[in-house]
Amino acid sequence: MTTAKPAIISGTLVAALATVGVCDVAFGLTLQLQPLLMDALGIPAWLIGINTAAGALGVLLAGPILPRLIARAGARRVAFFSILTIIVCLAAMALLPPPWWWFFFRFFMGAAIGSLFTVSEAWILTIATDETRGRLMGLYTSVLSVTFAVGPSILPFTGIHGLLPWIICIVFVCGGLIPLAVVKVREASEDGEHGNIFNVLGRAPLLFACIGAATIFDSVIISFFSIFAQRNGLSLGEASSMLSAGIVSGVVCFYPIGLWADRWSKNGVVIVCTVATIVAALLLTPAIQSLFIWPLVMLIFNGAFGVYVVGLALMGDVFKGKDMVAASATTAAMWGVGGIVGPPIAGRIIDSFGINSFPLVLAGFYGLLLLGLLLQGGRVAKAT
């Protein structure tokens, strides 16, 4: 890989964080706004679920075509086009009634958001070195957590009706065009060999299992933790506060986790985070009525997403150039997979064995990951 100038390195970092950050605000806002609006209109829950799944499907299906598209058009152009697509979709959903039109635009919005995540992640990995990759991915993940949390916090001030929340979304997304227009960036596809999503998946399946475990964890814990907490005697407010505490703790801890991985061992940190997630999950039920539940929720969030943070850093160790873009596209696709398969699997198990099987579901996903790590000698990817 060629050495980039400092101005290009800083410009690439700014472009990556700013473009994905402002769009993540809109993503977080609409992810809550759309179900609330549809529910207020009396639209059944299964149609609300299909609308959410349409976005995840867009993310999933965009993955295989992104490496070739970025190689041909360039990462900056793909980012520009993705932002413009999101703006058009937001405007259309603000003006057209749900649910039928929204499925179509939610799909393309999901594909565009997935493209931005792919481009920004590849940019970060391109400018990172072996000594800084972990902490840079920790910074990147912290920005994603903060900006995603900002979106829902806007709704109490705007309400869900009218054009105001949609206009705020569009303004945020338009802001993502500014850094792309004024800073120099390093293209993410200058080197490498294949640039094929299926090739990189086959080269490091356990690495992408780490990513997949985190995406499934995210969709499952958001879907079922509040139900689990309420059925064990806590209020909805307490459950929501615990989830918020878990998310905020990640914002604080992701960078130190990445720094720890840089200075010690990426493989070792993945194993520690996996074990911590399993132990924390198994303790959720006995601790649910005690004050210990608060640090436990923070531990499970940091353990689960610590695997994701370090997994992203390991991607930069294993893949370069075009292959790195393909690996980033695979990561985006994993978010689609997690959103589609995670909640139905967890829901079926909970229906069969009761709500207190929820922690066992979380532990089970990471237990399978730990088994894979042990079978591969504690190495996330054989090339590392």
N, C-alpha and C positions, 0 to 999 in steps of 0.2 A: 504494500500500500504506500502511495506517495505521501510525503510530508506536507501538510497544509500550513499556510501562513497563519500567524496568530490572529489577524483580523478575520480571516475566513473561519477559523475555529470558533472565535467568540460570536461571529455572525451566525454561524450554523447553530450554536447553542441557543442563542436568543430566538432565532426563527423556530427551532424545534419546540422550545418551551412555550413561546407565546402563541403559536398557531394552535397547538393541541390544547393549551390551557383555556383560551377563550371559547373554543368550540366545546370543550368539556363542561364549561358553565352551562351552555345551551343544552347539551346532552342531559346533564343532571336535572335541569329545569323541566324539559319536555318529558323526561321519563316519569316525572311525578304529575305534571300538568295534564297530559293526555288521559291517563286513567281516571283522574278526578273529573275531568270534563265529560268523559264518556259515561261514567257512573252517574253524574248529575243529570244526564239526559236519559237515564234508564236503560242504557245499553247493557246487555247481559255480560257477566264476568268472562264467559268463554270467548266472546268477541274482543273484550279488552285484552285478554291473554294473547289472542292471535295477533292483535296490533303490536304488542310488545315483541312477540316472536318474529314478526315481519322485519323489524330492525335487526334482530340477531341473525336472521337468515341473510339479510343484505351484507352484513359483516362477513359471514361465512362464505358466501358465494363470490365475493369480491377478491378473497384471498388468492386463489390460483391465478388470476389474470394480472394481479398487481406487479409482480416482478418484471414481466415482459413490458407492461405499460410504462413503468418507471424507467426501464432501460431505454425505451424508445423516445419517450416524451421528456424525461427528466423529472426529478423529484419536485423541483419548484413548480413546474407547470401542473403536475398532478395535484399538488397542494392547492394551487390557485383554483383549479377546476373543482376540486372537492369542496372548497369553501363556497364557491358560487352555487354548487349543487345544493348544499345545506341551506343557503339563503333562499333559493327558489322553493325548496320543499317546505321550509318554515312559513313562507308567505302563503303558499298554497293551502297548507293545513289551517292557517289562521282564517282564511276566507271561505274554504269549502267545508261542508258539514261532515262529521264522522257518521258511520265508521268506514264506509266503503272506499272513499277517496283516500282516506288516511292510510290504509294498508299499502297502497301503491307508493305514496310519498314517504312513508316510514321505511319501506324497503330501501329506496334509493338514498335516503338520509343515512341509514345504517351503513350502506356500502361506502358513502362518502366519509363518514366518521371513521370507519375502519381503515380507509385509505390514509387519512390524516395520522392516525395512530401508527400505521406502518411507516410512513415517511418520517415522522418525527423520531420514532424509535431508531430507525436506521441512521438518521443524522447523528443522534447522540452516540450510537455505537461506532460510527465512522470516525468521530473526532476523539474518542476515548482511547487511552493507552491501557496496557495491561495493569499498570499501577493505579489508574484512576477509574477504571470501568465500573467497579462496584459502587463507589460513592456517587458517580454521575448517574447511574441507574437508580440509586436511592433518591437522589435529588429529583429526577424525572418522575418517579412514582409518587413522591411527596407532593409535587406540583399537581399531578393528576388527582390525588386525594383531596387537596384543598379546593381546586376549581370545581370538581364534581360536587362537593358539599355546598359550594356557594349557590348553585342553581336553585335547589329546593328552598333555601333561605329567603329567596326573593318573593316567593308566592304569598307569604303572610302579608306583605306590603302591597302587592298588586291585585290579589284575588285571582281566581281562575277564569273569570268571565271577561269578555271584551278583548281588545287588541293589545292592551298594554304589555302583558307578559310576553306575547309573541314579538312585539316590537323590541323589547329589551333583549330577547334572544338574538334577533337579527342584528342589533347594534353590536352585541358582543362578538358575533361571528364576523361581522364586517371588520372589526378590529384586528382579526387575524390576518387580514390582507396587508396591513401596514408593515410588519417586519419583513414580509416576503418582498415588498417593493423597495425597501431601503437598505437591506443588509446583504452582504455577499455570503453565499453558502457553498459548502463542498458537496458535490453530487455524491449520492450514496451508492452509485452503481458503476464506479470507474474500474473496479478490479473484480476478481473472482472468476468462477468457472461456469456453473450451471444456471443459477438463478431460477431454479425450479422448486416449487413448494413441496412436491412429493419427494424429490431427491434429498432435500435437507431434512425432511421428516424421517426418512429412512436412515440417514446418517447418525441421527442423535434422538432416537425415540424417547429415551428416558428424560432427556432435557425438556422435550415438549410435554412429557407427562407432568413435569414440575409446573409448567405453565398451565396445563389443563386442570391440574388439581386446584390451583388458586382460582381459576375462573369458575369452576364448579362450586368451590367453597363460597365465593362471593355471591353467586346467585342463590344458593341454598340458604345461607345464613340470613341474607336480607329477606328472603321469602318466609322463613319459618321461625326465626329466633323470637320474634314478638309473640307469636302464637304459643311457642314453648314456654316463654316466661309467664304469660298470662295464665295459662293452664296450671302453672305451678305457683300461683298466688300473687304474682306481681301485677302492677298496673301497666297499662299501655304506655303511660308517661315514663315509668321506670325502665321499661324495655327499650323504648326509643332512646332514652338518655344513655343506656348502656351501649347500644349500637353506635351512637355518636361518639362516646368515649373511646370505643375501640378504633373508630376511623381516625379520630384526632390523634390518638396515641401513635398510630402508624405514621402520620405526618411528621411527628417528632422523631420516631425511631428508625425510619427507613434509611436515612443517610448514615447514621451510626452502624446499622447492619451492613450496608454496602462498604463502609470504611473497614469494618471488622473483616469482611470477606477479602478485601484488598490486602490487608496486612497479615492475615492468618492463612485461611484456606477456603476457597469458594465451595469446594465439595464438602468440607467439614461444616461450614455454616449451614448449608442446605440440610445436612443430616441433623444438626442440632435443632434447626427450625422445624423440621418434620416431626421429630420426637416431641418437641414442646407442644406442637399443635395437637398431637394425639393425646398426650397427657392432659392438656387443658380441656379438650373435648370430653374426655372420660370423667372429668371432675365437675362438669357443668351441672349435672343433676343433683349430686349431693351438696353442692355449694350454692344452689339457686336461691335459697332463703337466707344466706349469710352475706356479710359485707365482703367476703372473699370473692364473691361473684364479679365484682368490679375489676380488680386486677386480673382475674382469670379471663374475662372477656378481652381485656387489652392484650394479654399474652397470646390468646388464640388468634387474634387479628394479626399481631406482629409475627407470630410463627408462620401462619398460613401465607401471608404476603411477603414475609422474608424469603420464603422459597421462591416466590415470583421475582423479587428484586434481584436475587443472586442468580436465578436462572437467566434473566436478561443479560446480566454481566457475562455469564458463561457463554452465551450466544456469540458475544463479541470475541471470545477466545477461540471459538470453534469455526466460525464462519467469517468470510471477508467479502467485501464488494457486493457483487450481484447475489452471491449466496446469502449474504447478510440481509439484503432486501427481502429475499425469499423467506428467510427465517423470521423476519419481522412480520411479513404477511401471514406466515403460519401462526404467529402469536395472536394476531388480530382474529384469524379464523377460529382460534381456540376460544376466544371470548364468545363467538357465536355458538360454538359447540356447547360451552358451559351453560349459556343462557337457555339453550334448547333442551339439553338432556338432563341437567342437574336437578331442577325443581320437580320434573315428573318422576324421576327415580326416587328422590327423597320423599315425595308425596305418597307414592305407592307403598313404600316401606312404612311410613308413619301411619297410613290408613290400616295397614295390616298388623302392626305391632304397637301402636299407640304413640303419643307425642314424645314420650321419653326415649324413644328410639332415635330421635333427632340427633343428639350428641354422638350416638354410635355411628350414624351415617357419616358425620363429619370425620370422626376418627377412622372410619373404614376407608374413605378415599385416601387419606394420608398413610394409613397402614399399608395399602397396596403400593403406594409410592415408596415407602420405607423398604418393603420387601424387594422391589425392583432395585433399589440402591444397594441393598445387601448382596443381591445376586450378581450385581455388576461391580463388586469389590469396593463399594463406597464412592464410585465415580459417577457423576451425573452424565458425562459424555466420555466415550473411550478416547477421543482425541485430546482431552485435556490432561 
